[in-house]
Amino acid sequence: MSQAQRRELDTLLRSAPKSPLPTVAEARAGFAQMFNAPAPDGVTVSETTLGGRPAVEFEVADPGSGRVVLFLHGGGYMIGSPRTHLALAGQLALRARTRLVSLDYRLAPEHPFPAAVEDGLAAYRELVERGEDVVLAGDSAGGGLAIATLVTAREAGLPMPAAVAVFSPWTDLTLSGASIDGKDGADPIFVRADLEFYRTHYLGDQDPAAPTASPALADLTGLPPLLVQAGSNEVLLDDAVALAARAGADGVDVTLRIWGGLSHVFQHSTGFVDEADESMNEAARFLTQPR
């Protein structure tokens, strides 16, 4: 990535309007306004249901893989939807040349923890029971939710998918990572107070160290091969590192990739930042390689 690209992306992210104490409605509206790009050309989008929840299905004209990606969007468990992630999920489907289903799981505060995990499990269970060859992916809170879904699926006796890839995952809701304060200022999007805002709405007074709230603190034994991607300039950097370390310690095949000078879920910037395209291609290969 050129220095110019890095500066332009950082400036763009810092210019986004922010309310010091947004309401839930304001946070949702602002996020939807910022992430309103359509799915890329070459991908057909349709409404569907999965696990009793609405979902958006992405299909490519010439699929090269029989797998289906269960995608879980980011947004702090409180904002976002499959519609805010049409571009990101669509790019993954296009590059992987496979079908992808993006789940509209229930959001806090109307539906606090563990509602999102229950929805992720129900969606995964339905795909497994259909006999689908499943892989999982997710960004930010959706990345943490992907891991929490698999921890719950393992406990329910369900078979594991072929692989899981997560982008800048939020995996430690105790907020104990040193990067949360250490990257303050370097991160153009978040500060600790933002994470506390989302955590409060999602967890209320529930234990943030619960395994499916903070999967970086869970026993990850038996999970499938894992790809973790992050940028070095994000407050959640240590969440990615901690997840990879825990997975490796528990015997999981794990690949951790950190891109210097990049921010939270930089993969949204495909076509603008070279490393965003590189990372999406890596994730597509990882999710579709034979195992």
N, C-alpha and C positions, 0 to 999 in steps of 0.2 A: 504494500500500500504506500502511495506517495505521501509525503508530508502534507501536501495540499489537500488530499482526500481526508486525511485525519483531522486537519483543522476545520475543514468544511463540515464534516459530520459533527464534531464537537460543538461548533458554533450553532448548527441547526438544532441540536438537542437542547442546548442551553437557552435557545430563543423561544422554546415552547412555553406558552403561558402556564403559570402555576398559581393555584390559590393556596395561601398558607394553611388554612384549615378548611379544606373542601368538604362539602356534604357528599354523601354517597352518590346522589344524583349528579352533582357537579363533576365528581371524579369519573363517573361512567361516561358522561357526555363529552368531557375533554378527551378521554382515551379514544372514544369512538370517532371523534373529529380528527384526531392525530393519525389514527390507523384506519384509513378508509380506502386504501388502495385495492383495486380489484384483483382477482386471480389472474395469473399470467395467461397469455395466449397459448393455446394447445391443451388447456385444461377445461373440462366441462364440470360445472357446479350444479348440484341439485339438492333439494331438501329431502331428508329422510328421518328415520328414528332409529335409535340404538339403545338397548338397555332401558327402555321406557322413557328416554329423553330425546328431545329434538337433536338433530345433528345435520351437518353439511357433508355431502359426499363429493369427492373430487375424482374424476376419471380422466385418463389420458387416451388418446386415439390409438396408440400402438404400445400397449403395455409389454414390458420386457420381463416382468416378474409376476408371479401368481400371488405374491404376498399382499396383505392389506395393512396399512399403517393406521393404528389408532392414535390420533393426535389430540393432545390436551393443551389448550391455550393458556397463556399467561394472563396476569392481571391481579395478582395478589389475592386470589380467591374471592375477589369482591367486584371486579370490573372485567371488561372484555367479553368476547363471545367468538364463535366461529367466524362471524362476519368481520370482526376486527383483525382476523388472522387469515383472510382470504389470500393475501399475497404470500405470506410466509409459508402457510401450509400448501398452497398451490405450487410454490417453487419446489418444495420438497417432493410432492407427488410427481411433478414434471421431471425433475432430475433423477428420481428413483424409478421413473417409468412404471408406476404402480398405483393402485387404488388407495385412496386415503379417506378416512372418515374422521371429521373433527367434531368432538362431542360438546354439546351445549349443557355442561353440567351445572347443577344448582350453585348459586352464589350466595355468599354472606353479604350483609348480616341477616337477610331473610332466612337463609338456610346455612347455619353455621356448621363448623366441623362436628361430625365427620361426613356431612352430606355429600361433599364433592368426592370423597373417597368411595362412598357407597355407590355413587353414580359411575365412577370410573370402573369399579369392580363389576357392576351390572353390565356395562358395555363390553368389557373384556370377556365376561362369562358368555354373553350371547355370541360373540365372534368365535370363541372356542367351541361352543356347542354346535355352531354351524359347520365346524370342520375347517375353518379358515386358517391359513398360515399367517399368523399375526406377528407384527412388530409394533413397538410403541415409540412415540416421540412426544416431546413437549418442551415449552420454553418457560423460563422463570418459575412462577408458581405451578404452571402446568408440568414443568420438568420434575419438581418435587412430587406432584400428584401422580405422575407416571410411575415413579419409584414406589410411592405409598400404595398405589393400586396393585403393584406386583407383590409387595410384601403381604398385602391382604389376600391376594389370589393364592399365594403359596400356602398361607395358613388355611385357606379354604380347600386345599387339595387340588387346585387346578394346575394343569401343566403350564410351564413357563413358555413365553414367546421365544422367537429365534434371536431377538436382539432388542435393545432399547437405546435411544439416543436422546440426550437432553442438552438444551441450550441455556446457559446461565441459570442453572436450577436454583430455586430457593428451597433449601433442604434442612435448615436449622432455625426453627422459629424461636429458640431460646435467644437468638441474636448474640451468640457468643463469639462469632468470628472476628478476629482482630481487624480484618479489612473493612468492617462496617464503619469503624472510626478512622482507620489508617488510610482509607481511600476517600475520605471526606474531602471534597474539593476537586479531586481527580475525576470523580464520577459526575458526569454532567446531568444525571437524571435523579438519583436518589441521595437522601441522607437518612440517618438512623430514624428520625421522626416519621419518615414515610413508611418504613417497615413496621414501626410500632402502630401506625394508623391501620395498616392492613391487618396486622396480627390481632389487634383488639377486636376488629369487626369479625374476623374469622373464628377466633378461639374464645373470645369472651374470657371467662375465668377458668377455662379448661387448661390442662397441663401442656405447655409448649414442648416438653420433652417426650411426649407420647410418640411411639415409633412411627405412626402414620401421620403425625403432624410434622415431625422432624426426622425424615428417613435417613439422614446422615448419622443419626444416633441409633438406628435400628440394627438388628441382626440381618444382614443382607445375604446370608448363606443360601445358595441355590438359585440366585437370580441369574439371568442370562447375560451374555456379553454386553458390556456397557460402554458407550461413548459419551464423554462429558466434554463440552466445549464452553469456554468463557473468554472474556476479555480481561486484560490486566487492570483496566481502569474502572472496575466496578466494585461497589461496596459488598456485593455478594460473591466476590472472588473466592473467599475462604469456604463458602458453602459448596462450591464446585470442588475445591481441593479436598475438603473433608469427606464429601460423598465418595470421591474416587479412592481416597485412602481407606475408608471403611470398607468399600467394596473389595479392594485388593486384599485387605486383612482377612476378609471373610471368604476368600477363595474365588472371587468373581474375576473373570477376564475383563480388564478395564483399560480404556485408553483415555487419558486426560490431555486435552489440547488447550493451551492458553495463548491467545494472540496479544502481543504487546501493543499498548496504546489504544486499545479498543474498549468499548463500553458495553453495557448490558444489552444482551440479545442484538448484537450488531448484525445478525443475520437478516434483520428486517431491511438492510441496506443493499441487498443484491442489485447488481447493475449500477451501483454507485461507489461501493467500496470493494476493492478486489478480493480482500480476505473474506468478505461475506459470501461471495460466489464460491471461493475455495472451500469454505467450511460447509456450505450446503452440499457441495459435490461430495465431500468426505462423508457427511452424514448419509447421503443417498447410497453411496457405495457400501457403507457399513451396514445399513439396514437390509440391503438386498443380496449381499454375498451369501453363497451357499454355506450352510452349517449342518 
